[in-house]
Amino acid sequence: MQWKSDIKAAAERIVGHVQKTPVMTVTGFGLDYPVELKLEHTQHTGSFKARGAFNTLLSCDVPAAGVVAASGGNHGAAAAHAARALGYPAKIFVPEMAGPSKIALIEGIGADLTVVPGEYANALALAQTYEADTGAMQIHAYDAPATVVGQGTCFAEWDAQGLQADTVLIAVGGGGLIAGALAWFQGARKVVAVEPETSCALNAALKAGEPVDVSVSGVAANALGARRIGDICFGLAQGMQSVLVNDDAITEAQQVVWREHRQLVEPAGATALAALMSGAYVPEPGEKVAVLVCGGNIAPDPLAT
């Protein structure tokens, strides 16, 4: 694929449908160097996922049966939002581990929602069955070219905003977001994958030399809990650095980003920052680092009534 040109085309395609999210350079977090943050948790429905959902729907013919998506929560909300905005019916499957906050978000958008026992893989299996039975179009959460290209627009936008970093740290679940980063940067910047120790599909695949199934659990599993890394991501990720963080480090980063900078982020949104705070990734002297803050749908919702 011509990834870079496709991402540029997608960026033009989704203008007016997604937010241009802010960037800020901050100090603190117990670090002795500044960190540039891209605040994708301020995107529509609280995560970067709206980019891939809108790009998918705007780049193809949607059948009368509408769309179907399986999600740990954030992708389902984004797919439901994009479908509603463009006038298509949406069927969303999420696992119970999505949690009440994300389930309520999807219900509030108005999609036809089914909550599935177990984890994301269970929801995906039912979504695939629904697709086969009804003819609805699947909006894959991470392993589809239109999704990856849509997520890549985040990094094209960041570059246009004056990104100065040598290295960008990105949390990984199924791999759509980091695949978009790799497709856009193409080695111009170092990209570091950050995963929870208990939900680490990319790290396991890189060690095994091929995608493998992993067990998923932990505080960020409802966003980063893919059982198996996407093939597109795996193909783009060869030779990249992958680091792991534990739940305590993720929770600490989540608390500190609120305490010091008044940004409410979910555990997945704090995972990449946790790699810096915990020392899982240590920059070289003078290395400029940036973190993609990917999601803000925390549970429980502190302002829910």
N, C-alpha and C positions, 0 to 999 in steps of 0.2 A: 504493500500500500504506500501511497504518497502521503504519509502521516501529516507532515507539516502543512501541506496545501489543503488537505482535508480539514484540519483543525482551523485554519484560517477561514475556510468556507463556512464551517459550522459556527464560528464566532459571529459572522455576518448574519447567518440564518437565525440565530437565537436572540439577536438584539431586540430589545423591547419585551422579551419574555422572561429574562433573568436579570438579577441585580448585578451591577458592578460592585463587587465587595471591597471594603476598605483594607488598607495595609497600614500597619504601624510598626515603628522600630522602638523597642522598649529595653529597659534595663531592669535588673532584679532577678527573681527566680533563684537567688543564691549564686548567680553566675557573675564572672568578672568581665564579661563582654556583652555587647548589645545583641539582641535577636530581632530579626524582622519577622513579623507575623502577617499572614494573609488570612483574613477573618471570614472564611467561607461558612461559618456557622450563622452568619447574618443573611445568607442566601434564602430565597423562598423555601418554606417548609423546614428551615433550620439546618440544611446541609448542602454540599456541593451537588447532590444528586439531581437537582432540577436541570442542570446543564445537559446531562446525558439523556434525560427523559424528553426534554423539548427537542433536542437534536434528532432523536429517533423519530418522534411523531411528525416533525416538520420535513423529514427527508424521505418519506415513503407514503404510499397510499394505505390508509388505515381501513380495514374491512368493516362491514356493517356490524359485526359482532363486537367491535371495539378492541380494547387492549386488556392484557392480563399481565400481572407482575407478581413475582415472589420476592420477599424482602424480609430483612431483619427489622425493618421499621422505616428507616430513612428513605430508602428507594421507593417503598410503597407509597409513602406520603408524596414524594416528588412525582411519581407516575400518576397518582390520582389527581394531583394539582394540575399537571400538564394536560391530562386528558380532559379535565373539567374546563380548563381555560380554552381548549381547542374544540370543545363540543363533542367529545367521544365518551361512550360508556367505559367504565373501568372496573375490573374484577381484581382484587388484591388478596393475596394469601400471605399471612405472616405467622411465624411461630409464636408460641406462648411467651418465649423469652424476649420477644419484642418489648413487653412490659406495658403497663396501663397508659403511660404518657404517650407513647408512639401510637398505640392502638387508638386512643382517643383522638389524636391528631388526624389519623386517616379517616376515622368515622366522621369527624367534623368537616372534612372536605367533601364527604358525600359519596365515597366509593362503596361498592358492594364488597364487603370485607369478610373473609373467613379466617378465623384464628385456628391454627393447627397445633396439635400437641407436638412437643419436641423442639427441634432446631431448624435452622434455615433450610437445610437439605430436604426436610420433610415438606416444607412449604413449596419448594421448587418442584418437587415431584408432582404435587397436586396441581400446580400451575401448568405444568407441561401436559398433564392429562386434560385439563380444562381447555388448553390451546388446541389439542387434537380433537376434542369432542365438539367444540363450538366454532372453530375457525378464527378465534380471536388472535390478535397479534401479540406475541410475547415481547415485552420490554425487559431485556435481561439486565440484572443489576450490575453486572461487571464484564461478562465475557462475550461481548458483541462489538463489532467495529464501530457502530453508530454511538454506542454508549461510551467507549473509550475516547473517540474523537470529541464527543461532547464534553467529557471531563477534561480533556486536554485544553479546552478554551480557558479554563481557570488559569493555566500557566502562561498562555499567550497574553491574557489580560494582565497578569502579574508582571511579565516582562515589559509590557507597555506602560505600566505604572512605575517603572524604574527599578525593578529588582536588582539589587547589588550583590547578592550572596554568591559565594563560591559553591555552597552546598545547601541543598534543600532537604529537610527531613519530612517524611510523609508516612502517616499511619496506613497500614494495609489490612484489608479484610479479604475480599475476593480478588482485588487487584486492579479494578477499573480506574481508580484515581491515579495510582502510581504508574500504571501503564500509559495514561494520558500524559503524565509528566515526562516519562521516558521518550514517548513519541514526539513530544514537542521539543524538549531540550536537546535530544540526540547527542549527548556527551558534552554539550556546551557548559553545563553545570553538573556537579556531582549530585546524584540523588541517592538518599539513604532510606531504606525501608525500615520501619519500626513496627513491631508487632508485640502483643502480649505473649508472655511465655506459654499461656494456656490456650491461645488461639493463633497459631503460627503457620498457616498453610504455605506461605511463600518461603519462609525460612526452611521448612521441612523439605519443600520441593527442591530448593537450591542444593541442599545437602544430599538429597537422594538422586539428583540429576534428572528428575522428572516429577510432574505433579503426583502427589500422593494424598490419600485421605488422612486427616488428623482429627483428633477429638477436640471439641471446643467447649470452653467454659470461661468464667471470670467476669470481671466487672464491665468489660467492653464487648462481651460476646454478642450482645444484641445488635451491634454495628459491625464488628470485625470478626464475626464468628462463621466465616465460610469454612466448610469442611475440606475443600479442595481449591487450590489456586486456579484462576482462570488460565486457559491455554494462551490467550493473547498476552497476558501479563508475563507468564513464564517465558514466552519466547523473547520478549523485550528485556527481561531482567537478568539475562546471563551476565555473570561477572560483577553484579552490583553488590554493594555492602548491605547486609541485613543484620539488624540488632534486635534483641528482645528485652522487654521490661516486665517487671512483675506488677501485680495489682496494687500493691502499696505505693509504688512509684507513680502509677497512673492516678490514683486517688489524691496523692500529695500534689501532683501537678495541677489537677483539676481545682483543688482548693486554693493553691497559690495564685493561679491565674485570675481567680475571683477576688481573692484578698488584696492582691497588689494592683490589678488592672480592671477590676469590676467587669470581667467577661465571664458569663455563665456558659460553660461548655460541658458536654457530656463526656464520659470517660474516653470514648474513642477520639473526641476532639482534643483531649489532653495527652494522648498516647505519644505522639511525636515529640512534644515538649518534654515528656518524662524521660526520654532518652538522653537529653542534655542535662537535666537536673540530677539524674541518677548516676551519670557517668557512663552509661551504656554506649554513648557516643561522645568522644572527647575531641574537639576540633584542634587542629594544629595551630601553633602560634600565628596570629594574624588572619586565620581563616574566617571569612564572613559566613555566618549561618542564618538560615531562615527556616521557619516552621509553618506548615499548612495546618490551620485549625479547621478541622473538617466538619464538625457537627456540634449542635447546641441543644439537642432534644434530651434534656436531663430528666431523670426520674427519681423521685416524684417531681412533677412540675411545681416549682415553688409558688407560682401565682395562680394555680388552678383553684377554681371556686366550686 
